[in-house]
Amino acid sequence: MSELRFEQVSVRFGGRRGMTAVDGVDLTVPKGQVVGLVGESGSGKSTLARAAASLTPLSAGQILFNGRPLRPKRGEHRPLQMVFQDPHSSLNPRMSIGDSIAEGIPRAGRGDAASRRAEVERLLGLVGLDPQRASSYPGQMSGGQLQRVALARALAGQPEVIIADEITSALDVSVQGTVLNLVRDLQRELNLSMLFISHNLAVVRYVADAIAVMYLGRIVEQGPAEQILSNPQHPYTKALLAAVPGNGSTGLSPGMSDPAVQAVSDAEPADPHHPPTGCRYHLRCPIGPLVLPGRDVCREADPEPEGHSHAAACHFADGSLMAGKAGLL
Amino acid sequence: MSTSKTAATAGMAARWLAALKTPVGAVSAAMLLSVLTLAVLAPILWSGQAEEINTRAILQGPSPEHPVGTDSLGRDLFFRLLVATGLSVKLALAATGIGVCVGLVLGAVPSLLSRRIGRLVTAFVNIAVAFPGLLLAMFFAVIFGVGQTGAVLAIGFATAPSFARLTQTLIATQSERDFIAAAKLAGVGRVQRLIRHILPNIAEPLVVTATIGAGSSLLAFAGLSFLGLGVQPPAYDWGRLLNEGLNDIYLHPMAALAPGLAVVIAGLAFNLFGEAVAKTLGAPTPFAGKGAAPQRVRPTAVESSADVEPSTSSRESSAVLTVSDLFVSFPGPAGPITPVRGVSFSLAQGEAVGVVGESGSGKTQTALALAQLVEYPGSVTASRLEFLGQDQLSSPSPAKRQLLGTSFAMVFQDPMKSFNPTMRIGTQLAEVAQRHQGMNRRQALARAADRLRAVRVPAAERRLRQYPHEFSGGMRQRAMIGMGIMGNPALIVADEPTTALDVTVQQQVLRLLSTIKEENNVAILLISHDLTLVGQVCERVLVMYAGRIVEDLPATDLAERSLHPYTQALLAAVPDMETDRNQPLAVVPGRPADPSNVPAGCAFASRCPKADDHCTREDPQLVQQEDGHRVACWHPSRGTGQRVSVELKLPAAALQGEAS
């Protein structure tokens, strides 16, 4: 079981006046599964990814791989690789793509130059590129091709987990499809576990088995993809889903009646340097204290993800369950 | 993979060679070459003549026998000057070498060692940068005694801190890049990362700085020798000769002027060469500053060709904007690049039209051309360009500027770049009204507050006094739209207004644009790469490919009645919330057309499943189909309504297509 597990992971930047980019995240990426991580910019998804790749130190909690802390030593095999957003910046412009990929091959099984070249050619073939292009430089290739090269480099490390951070958002729409197909095929073929980060829900829906939604450094809802998409519990997840163009949102007609709902939906995203008290979403929440009276609990208490379906961190998620509890009391 | 390494060096060499093609570069390179040749050859060839003592010709002025004169021992100064080149250049290069090596080490150490030691080194470098070089020279003169060694070390160590600081900065910028993170993940150690990944990427600016540094060292050395702190007799360099010649400057001025001139020429050779190379390395490409700080280029008229005129006569009467045969081109290294190739359309009052296309399809350049904001080397031509019935092709007049200023609004992708960061939002908004509507400051600010409220910015009065960086991305974009509606715009051109924003905020901005359109009857031209988004907001959609409109259709037809294979392919390639997860996504084979090299015939032919010989030979015109629907295709046919058409489901072939 090669699973990646985040346990109460926090990442803080700066000193006393710094900010907490990731705040007590619990998340599991099971073996051979794709977990999609969505949320807006500043929500901490990329920081979480970099923390998993040990590019950013944790300030609390731990990240376990197969139950053991992930602390790779020099020259040791690294079970986790990452693919970045901008392929133009993730490949060294002064190194041929063949050399870049060869660098990713683990030192232990590296072998001589000939076997390394053969491995590079195999990897290029695997991502659908002509093996003859190993001597090309990044400047001579298109964005879509470079993203394939970046994938090949990640695969060179024989990883069991791949972290894909917005890998299609810098690509043109006509190219995005080919990269998504490739990622999906490879993931299934090699039985990789994957943390797939994107702000585009439609893209996440297409690749992910499970979805986690992040808001201001916390995971506010997580669960199996179909359930999250068909029956979202957290109001932020609902807002994200409604914002997908063409997703049945009656959308742009300005005929919203309630001025309170209107004000809340026009509210600014909260500042991660000064997160609001209580539920972090309450200033933008259409079912929160600014719209409905008597919901002061959202201002005061931090909602726990326990006790709701999909681990939704909302006081008023899954109304029936809460009502049931109330009935019991 | 040694061949690949030579290819990289070849690329670098090509850029250095480009520097030689500029006049300054060519002259300075020639100067530098002759100085270096002289430095090597002169001591070998003329040492004898330079040291030949002739007591009968002491302290003579210039004569045919001695062009520069002689010194106090009757030695020929011209030959001494030539031979001195060797020592002068050698010492300058040695000092630069020390400076570069020490600087590189000091600059690289912080990235290799632990954070605390790194910080110490950085602090040391920062103090050293502030330390005067001359003081250092005197210090070393005391330690090593007056002479060459002390001077070389002094100048070397004096140049090292600034070089170290540059190295540190360059390394820091490179360390941020993703490929360094990727190398870290691949288990590449710190030293290897520095050598393999960072140094090659910062070599160019370092080499340029070192070249310029050599020129400065040369001057510094001449100065030290002149002061008597440098080269000691019997050795001599230019500074020494200058020192000796200065005693009799009123009798034999040439004896002092000639070494001075030599120092100036050699110093200039190094400095100018370094500057010339630095300039070509930093030269912007024509496409570099897309949309940033645009300079106006006025569109010029071309002969009208009647057949491409949009035959939308019913719309003409109420047209806000009419464009025919719009071309935008930029000079390129291999002939002109034409990102917009004959675009014709019109916009009715209160109509929302979307322009979609991939990067390089010319959609942004079209928008900039309409706003007359195409950057300088670009040129814009059209057979017709009318805004509110006013011809925009003739020379500009105050009335026209007024009309554009109040009736035409533009919203850019990155609102951070389109506001002046040093001015308050209120001042920037009020400027529009003060300039074009003759309001005074108070009235204009009141109007600005009103407009901010109209775009639903909370606490508008307080917000007016804030600076752009105090606004969040979505708020800034709202303020930008607010600025657009300071006047009474008839048209808002929005270029990817939501691409930089989060999905939930994107929805807010689009809702706002729709509201403004409804309430004020404003026409909107919405440029985006996202078909679904455009279909949601607009009534009509223009699909652009390789600088042309390939299809113009009502938004309601988008899903099932599109005619162009490119439109259908785009629709199928983008996953939405209904996409079948068990099917591979449809892909568009090949890659987008390169605006600098548009193929003959239909530009989409190489990626099109329906393409035949006719398509590769002749370019289809945009032809009227039925009410309002225009398409440029030889084989237009209805999309089947199925998301994945059979022809497009060729992933293997597609992979090859993009790979080749």
Contacts between the chains, C-beta under 8 A, distances in Angstrom:
chain1	res1	chain2	res2	distance
A	40	B	502	3.6
A	40	B	503	7.0
A	40	B	504	6.6
A	40	B	505	7.5
A	41	B	502	5.7
A	50	B	181	7.6
A	53	B	181	7.4
A	53	B	185	5.8
A	55	B	181	5.2
A	55	B	184	6.5
A	55	B	185	7.5
A	72	B	187	7.1
A	74	B	187	6.7
A	74	B	189	6.2
A	75	B	187	6.2
A	76	B	187	7.2
A	78	B	185	6.4
A	78	B	186	7.5
A	78	B	187	5.9
A	80	B	185	7.5
A	81	B	185	5.8
A	81	B	186	8.0
A	82	B	181	7.2
A	82	B	182	7.1
A	82	B	185	5.7
A	84	B	178	4.1
A	84	B	181	7.1
A	84	B	182	7.0
A	85	B	178	7.7
A	86	B	178	6.5
A	89	B	177	5.1
A	89	B	178	4.8
A	89	B	179	6.7
A	90	B	177	7.8
A	90	B	178	3.7
A	90	B	179	5.2
A	90	B	181	7.8
A	90	B	182	5.6
A	91	B	179	5.4
A	91	B	182	7.8
A	92	B	179	4.6
A	92	B	183	7.7
A	92	B	196	7.7
A	92	B	197	5.2
A	92	B	200	7.7
A	92	B	201	7.1
A	93	B	201	6.9
A	94	B	8	5.5
A	94	B	200	4.2
A	94	B	201	5.7
A	95	B	8	7.9
A	95	B	196	7.3
A	95	B	197	7.5
A	95	B	200	7.7
A	96	B	1	5.9
A	96	B	4	3.8
A	96	B	5	7.9
A	96	B	7	7.6
A	96	B	8	7.6
A	98	B	1	5.8
A	98	B	4	7.0
A	99	B	1	5.8
A	99	B	4	6.9
A	100	B	179	7.6
A	103	B	183	6.5
A	103	B	186	5.3
A	103	B	188	6.3
A	103	B	196	7.7
A	104	B	182	7.7
A	104	B	186	4.4
A	106	B	187	7.3
A	107	B	187	6.6
A	117	B	1	7.9
A	128	B	655	3.5
A	128	B	656	7.6
A	128	B	658	7.7
A	128	B	659	6.0
A	129	B	659	4.7
A	130	B	656	7.9
A	130	B	659	4.9
A	130	B	660	6.5
A	133	B	659	7.4
A	134	B	1	7.5
A	135	B	1	6.3
A	135	B	3	6.3
A	135	B	4	4.3
A	135	B	7	7.2
A	137	B	4	7.5
A	137	B	7	6.8
A	137	B	8	6.7
A	137	B	11	7.5
A	139	B	11	7.8
A	142	B	591	5.1
A	142	B	658	7.3
A	144	B	591	6.9
A	144	B	658	5.9
A	145	B	658	6.4
A	145	B	659	6.8
A	150	B	182	7.5
A	153	B	182	6.5
A	153	B	186	7.4
A	154	B	182	7.9
A	156	B	186	7.6
A	157	B	185	7.2
A	157	B	186	6.0
A	157	B	187	7.9
A	172	B	358	4.2
A	172	B	359	5.7
A	172	B	529	7.1
A	172	B	592	6.1
A	173	B	358	6.5
A	173	B	529	6.0
A	173	B	530	7.5
A	173	B	531	7.6
A	173	B	570	6.3
A	173	B	573	6.0
A	173	B	574	5.3
A	174	B	358	6.0
A	174	B	569	6.9
A	174	B	570	6.5
A	174	B	573	5.4
A	174	B	587	7.5
A	174	B	588	3.8
A	174	B	592	6.8
A	175	B	588	7.8
A	175	B	591	7.1
A	175	B	658	7.3
A	176	B	573	7.1
A	176	B	574	7.4
A	177	B	573	4.2
A	177	B	574	7.4
A	177	B	575	7.5
A	177	B	585	4.0
A	177	B	586	6.4
A	177	B	587	4.5
A	177	B	588	7.3
A	178	B	585	7.9
A	178	B	587	4.5
A	178	B	651	7.4
A	178	B	654	6.1
A	178	B	655	6.8
A	178	B	658	6.3
A	180	B	575	7.1
A	180	B	585	5.6
A	181	B	584	4.6
A	181	B	585	5.4
A	181	B	587	6.6
A	181	B	651	5.9
A	182	B	655	7.8
A	184	B	584	7.5
A	185	B	584	7.7
A	199	B	502	6.6
A	199	B	503	6.2
A	200	B	503	7.8
A	201	B	503	7.4
A	201	B	577	7.4
A	202	B	574	7.5
A	202	B	575	4.9
A	202	B	576	5.0
A	202	B	577	5.6
A	202	B	579	7.1
A	203	B	575	5.9
A	205	B	575	7.3
A	205	B	577	6.3
A	205	B	579	7.6
A	205	B	581	7.4
A	206	B	575	4.3
A	206	B	579	5.7
A	206	B	581	6.0
A	206	B	585	7.1
A	229	B	577	7.3
A	239	B	504	5.3
A	240	B	503	6.2
A	240	B	504	6.5
A	242	B	507	7.5
A	243	B	503	4.3
A	243	B	504	4.9
A	243	B	506	6.6
A	243	B	507	4.4
A	244	B	503	7.0
A	244	B	576	7.6
A	244	B	577	5.9
A	245	B	530	6.8
A	245	B	532	4.2
A	245	B	533	4.4
A	245	B	535	7.7
A	245	B	536	4.9
A	246	B	532	4.3
A	246	B	535	6.9
A	246	B	536	6.1
A	246	B	576	5.9
A	246	B	577	7.6
A	247	B	576	7.5
A	247	B	577	4.9
A	249	B	507	7.8
A	251	B	507	7.7
A	251	B	511	7.7
A	251	B	536	5.8
A	252	B	507	7.8
A	252	B	510	5.6
A	252	B	511	4.9
A	252	B	514	4.3
A	252	B	536	6.6
A	252	B	537	6.2
A	253	B	514	7.5
A	254	B	511	6.5
A	254	B	514	6.7
A	254	B	515	4.4
A	254	B	518	6.9
A	263	B	458	7.6
A	265	B	508	6.9
A	266	B	456	4.9
A	266	B	458	7.7
A	266	B	508	5.7
A	267	B	458	7.9
A	268	B	458	8.0
A	268	B	472	5.0
A	268	B	474	6.6
A	268	B	475	5.9
A	269	B	472	6.2
A	269	B	474	7.3
A	269	B	502	6.9
A	269	B	504	7.8
A	269	B	505	6.8
